[in-house]
Amino acid sequence: MGREETADVDHLMKDNPLAFTPSVTFQAMLNARATHDRGLSASQHLEPVEAYLSGQQTIDWQALGLQGIADYVVRMATPDAESLAQRLPELPTTVIHSLCYCLEHQPLQQPLVVALQRCGEAAAQVGDIETLCACLRAVGNTDTSAVGDWYTALLNDSAACGPDVLAAIAGRGWGYLEDAQRLPLFCNA
């Protein structure tokens, strides 16, 4: 294959199920995790994200880099999680989505789980299913009874439990479906 034209190789790999490009968020999280685990410094985008999310600096949220958000999430310590939990209701929806898409890749601390649940419930009240699902996915990798209770409450509420909510729960919170009460609710929803 080394002698074939590049276009031919690209054509052969087009339909190969093993050849794919991960999402931009997943790439950012992979980079953040790898640099952190190897003891390397974070990207240049971390500092503005830290300043914005801590409330120390009021910058345009559109100037925040996704890599900076991923670096922040991977390096988040307890005080950062508590600060973020308090600041979460003030953040624009787009920032919440980006945060949630990064947060879903690791376990969270209790104050942040509670804040994300409140954020998701507030979003559901105004019909913002995308934010609700992002919050559901963000907490799905965290082992706490609060997440299981939230999932159970949603599964019991037929009005709130549409296909997007079911997909969010199954996508990241599948471990919570290994429950004798929750699994039948999920299957019958």
PLY file of the C-alpha trace (Angstrom):
ply
format ascii 1.0
element vertex 189
property float x
property float y
property float z
element edge 188
property int vertex1
property int vertex2
end_header
0.00 0.00 0.00
2.98 2.30 0.47
3.35 2.72 -3.29
-0.30 3.48 -4.01
-1.54 6.98 -4.45
-2.66 8.78 -1.28
-6.16 9.29 -2.70
-6.52 5.54 -3.18
-5.49 4.88 0.42
-7.91 7.53 1.69
-10.64 5.92 -0.40
-9.91 2.48 1.09
-10.01 3.83 4.65
-13.22 5.77 4.10
-15.48 2.81 4.84
-13.22 1.11 7.37
-14.97 0.98 10.76
-11.60 1.19 12.53
-10.69 4.49 10.87
-12.50 7.35 12.52
-11.80 10.78 13.90
-12.89 11.34 17.51
-14.95 14.38 18.35
-13.13 17.64 19.02
-14.11 17.46 22.70
-12.74 13.94 23.02
-9.51 15.01 21.33
-9.18 17.94 23.74
-9.82 15.70 26.76
-7.31 13.12 25.50
-4.68 15.83 25.08
-5.46 17.30 28.52
-5.31 13.89 30.20
-2.07 12.93 28.44
-0.27 16.18 29.27
-1.46 16.07 32.88
-0.49 12.42 33.37
2.95 13.01 31.88
3.52 16.05 34.11
3.60 18.46 31.18
2.20 21.96 31.34
-1.33 22.70 30.20
-2.15 24.56 27.02
-2.03 28.33 26.75
-5.83 28.31 26.86
-6.02 27.18 30.50
-5.25 30.52 32.13
-8.15 32.48 30.57
-10.53 29.61 31.37
-9.41 29.58 35.01
-9.82 33.34 35.25
-13.28 33.24 33.65
-14.68 30.26 35.54
-13.41 31.50 38.89
-15.01 34.90 38.25
-11.68 36.70 38.65
-11.86 38.16 35.18
-14.79 39.12 33.00
-13.73 38.19 29.51
-15.86 37.33 26.52
-16.71 33.65 26.92
-16.38 33.23 23.16
-12.64 33.76 23.56
-12.32 30.60 25.66
-10.67 27.64 23.98
-12.09 24.15 24.25
-8.60 22.86 25.02
-8.47 25.26 27.97
-11.79 23.94 29.28
-10.52 20.36 28.93
-7.29 21.27 30.75
-9.32 22.92 33.51
-11.56 19.88 33.94
-8.65 17.42 34.08
-6.72 19.56 36.59
-9.75 20.57 38.69
-9.10 20.38 42.43
-11.72 20.51 45.21
-11.68 24.32 45.58
-12.08 24.68 41.80
-15.03 22.28 41.78
-16.72 24.17 44.60
-16.13 27.51 42.88
-17.46 26.16 39.59
-20.52 24.74 41.34
-21.36 28.20 42.69
-20.69 29.93 39.37
-22.54 27.41 37.16
-25.96 29.14 37.23
-24.39 32.37 35.94
-22.65 30.82 32.94
-23.96 31.05 29.38
-25.56 27.90 28.01
-22.80 27.39 25.44
-20.14 27.39 28.16
-22.21 24.95 30.24
-22.45 22.61 27.25
-18.70 22.70 26.63
-18.02 22.10 30.32
-20.47 19.21 30.47
-19.03 17.56 27.37
-15.63 17.59 29.09
-16.91 16.72 32.57
-18.60 13.56 31.32
-15.20 11.90 30.96
-14.38 11.78 34.66
-15.94 11.42 38.11
-17.09 14.62 39.78
-17.18 15.89 43.32
-20.47 16.17 45.19
-20.93 19.98 45.06
-20.55 19.94 41.29
-22.95 17.00 40.91
-25.61 18.91 42.88
-25.04 22.09 40.84
-25.28 20.18 37.55
-28.50 18.53 38.70
-29.99 21.94 39.53
-28.80 23.30 36.20
-30.33 20.34 34.34
-33.63 20.64 36.18
-33.78 24.39 35.52
-33.12 23.72 31.84
-35.89 21.11 31.76
-38.33 23.65 33.26
-37.82 25.94 30.26
-37.75 23.10 27.71
-33.99 23.15 27.09
-33.52 19.41 26.57
-29.99 19.80 25.18
-28.73 21.33 28.42
-30.61 18.77 30.51
-29.00 15.95 28.53
-25.55 17.55 28.75
-25.93 17.72 32.55
-27.17 14.12 32.68
-24.16 12.95 30.73
-21.76 15.08 32.81
-22.75 13.36 36.07
-23.08 9.86 34.62
-19.48 8.89 35.32
-19.75 9.80 39.03
-20.44 7.11 41.60
-22.90 8.71 44.02
-26.45 7.92 45.06
-27.55 11.45 44.08
-27.04 10.63 40.40
-28.99 7.38 40.66
-31.81 9.17 42.48
-31.93 11.86 39.79
-32.03 9.25 37.02
-34.80 7.36 38.84
-36.86 10.53 39.26
-36.54 11.33 35.56
-37.40 7.78 34.54
-40.51 7.95 36.73
-41.59 11.20 35.04
-43.01 10.26 31.64
-43.22 13.93 30.60
-39.49 14.50 31.18
-38.27 11.17 29.90
-38.07 11.45 26.13
-35.68 9.70 23.73
-32.91 12.29 24.23
-32.99 11.84 28.01
-32.95 8.06 27.64
-29.98 8.29 25.28
-28.11 10.58 27.70
-28.69 8.22 30.60
-27.71 5.15 28.59
-24.73 6.90 26.99
-22.87 7.89 30.15
-24.93 6.64 33.07
-25.34 3.06 31.91
-23.83 1.82 35.18
-26.85 3.24 36.98
-29.10 1.05 34.85
-27.65 -2.03 36.54
-30.30 -1.61 39.21
-33.33 -3.83 39.83
-35.71 -0.85 40.07
-34.14 1.55 37.56
-33.65 -0.87 34.65
-37.36 -1.76 34.28
-38.21 1.95 34.40
-35.69 2.58 31.63
-36.94 -0.33 29.50
-40.57 0.72 29.89
-39.97 4.44 29.26
0 1
1 2
2 3
3 4
4 5
5 6
6 7
7 8
8 9
9 10
10 11
11 12
12 13
13 14
14 15
15 16
16 17
17 18
18 19
19 20
20 21
21 22
22 23
23 24
24 25
25 26
26 27
27 28
28 29
29 30
30 31
31 32
32 33
33 34
34 35
35 36
36 37
37 38
38 39
39 40
40 41
41 42
42 43
43 44
44 45
45 46
46 47
47 48
48 49
49 50
50 51
51 52
52 53
53 54
54 55
55 56
56 57
57 58
58 59
59 60
60 61
61 62
62 63
63 64
64 65
65 66
66 67
67 68
68 69
69 70
70 71
71 72
72 73
73 74
74 75
75 76
76 77
77 78
78 79
79 80
80 81
81 82
82 83
83 84
84 85
85 86
86 87
87 88
88 89
89 90
90 91
91 92
92 93
93 94
94 95
95 96
96 97
97 98
98 99
99 100
100 101
101 102
102 103
103 104
104 105
105 106
106 107
107 108
108 109
109 110
110 111
111 112
112 113
113 114
114 115
115 116
116 117
117 118
118 119
119 120
120 121
121 122
122 123
123 124
124 125
125 126
126 127
127 128
128 129
129 130
130 131
131 132
132 133
133 134
134 135
135 136
136 137
137 138
138 139
139 140
140 141
141 142
142 143
143 144
144 145
145 146
146 147
147 148
148 149
149 150
150 151
151 152
152 153
153 154
154 155
155 156
156 157
157 158
158 159
159 160
160 161
161 162
162 163
163 164
164 165
165 166
166 167
167 168
168 169
169 170
170 171
171 172
172 173
173 174
174 175
175 176
176 177
177 178
178 179
179 180
180 181
181 182
182 183
183 184
184 185
185 186
186 187
187 188
